[in-house]
Amino acid sequence: MTAGNASCARPRSRSDPARPARIAARVALAVALAALAVLAPGRTAQAGALRVCEPPTELDAVQQDTLFRFAAVVRSTLEASGASLALVSRAGLDLARFGMRYSHAGVSLRASPNAPWSVRQLYYDCETRRPRLFDEGLAGFVVGAGDPSTGWFAALLLPAGAQDALERAARDDRLALRLLAGTYSANAHAFGLRYQNCNQWVAELLGVAWGGLGGAGDDLRGAAQRWLTDSGYAPARFEVRNPLLIGAAAALPWLHLDDHPGEDVAAGVFRVSMPASIEAFARARAPGARRVEFCHAGRRIVVREGWTPIGAACVPQPGDRIVELDG
């Protein structure tokens, strides 16, 4: 395991690679295709998507203050929950065209050896071009969101049985690493073994933990995927009707088509693990799970417990908790 600051992609740093920095989570299939869809297909769109591994833009003092105070509200809420673990998700770029808000998931552990409530996650290491597991402090995970002016974070708190099984699996370094694929693909087929994306590792960890599959041997990932299939796990479904966009996406080194069923590729359909699919599965599999969503816009933080999402403008409703950062 490594520790420090990273996201679903860890860009190359111009100076100290461990310095705190905002890292845009732009390598999920939905994000890459959203960037391509905004622009006309061609070199301009591809050039924008290829900037995923460049060093991030520096934050100004106000942005840093907002994000670190946002992280403090998240941390204090998790601490007050009495939970020892949370399934967490962070928003990157705008996924609204796909009906999604969150792009990157991980497991936040109160008793993390890195720091309390650090997030264990998979990320794409731009230096080595390989997937790695990474224990990241909660503040770094929050700062890694794509837009410093507006941010979104969700935490799923599980009932004791489901929580304890997942915590044992997540804290078992050897088991967690056995689930790590050798090659990264942002749009990895949710039921394929050739590649893996950030969220797929989390889904497969759920399969191992809740299916009691720790002794599955060399076929651990396959066993996890079979258990997920038999248990009704439904990955996110992306429909990309423009073949030019599919061709452009396939030219990127962290996107692949060869693990998806041929009929899906021909139809422009990609089934990929995303935070929304993980949340839906956990909610169905662990009755009593609680969800807390956080957002910040300007100098206001909104916190909502429940399964009704906060609106896109981060406007509070009755019953929400509001934190005014300038108050």
HELIX and SHEET records of a PDB file:
HELIX    1   1 LEU A   29  VAL A   38  1                                  10    
HELIX    2   2 ARG A   43  LEU A   50  1                                   8    
HELIX    3   3 ARG A   51  CYS A   53  5                                   3    
HELIX    4   4 ALA A   61  ALA A   80  1                                  20    
HELIX    5   5 ALA A   96  PHE A   98  5                                   3    
HELIX    6   6 LEU A  138  VAL A  143  1                                   6    
HELIX    7   7 ALA A  160  ARG A  171  1                                  12    
HELIX    8   8 ASP A  173  ARG A  178  1                                   6    
HELIX    9   9 CYS A  198  GLY A  211  1                                  14    
HELIX   10  10 GLY A  217  ASP A  219  5                                   3    
HELIX   11  11 LEU A  220  ASP A  230  1                                  11    
HELIX   12  12 PRO A  243  ALA A  250  1                                   8    
HELIX   13  13 GLY A  262  ALA A  267  1                                   6    
HELIX   14  14 PRO A  275  ARG A  285  1                                  11    
SHEET    1   A 4 THR A   2  GLY A   4  0                                        
SHEET    2   A 4 ARG A 130  GLU A 136  1                                        
SHEET    3   A 4 SER A 118  ASP A 125 -1                                        
SHEET    4   A 4 ALA A   9  ARG A  10  1                                        
SHEET    1   B 9 THR A   2  GLY A   4  0                                        
SHEET    2   B 9 ARG A 130  GLU A 136  1                                        
SHEET    3   B 9 SER A 118  ASP A 125 -1                                        
SHEET    4   B 9 HIS A 104  LEU A 109 -1                                        
SHEET    5   B 9 LEU A  85  ARG A  90 -1                                        
SHEET    6   B 9 THR A 150  LEU A 157 -1                                        
SHEET    7   B 9 ARG A 290  ALA A 297 -1                                        
SHEET    8   B 9 ARG A 300  GLU A 305 -1                                        
SHEET    9   B 9 ARG A 321  GLU A 324 -1                                        
SHEET    1   C 2 ALA A 236  GLU A 239  0                                        
SHEET    2   C 2 VAL A 269  VAL A 272 -1                                        
END                                                                             
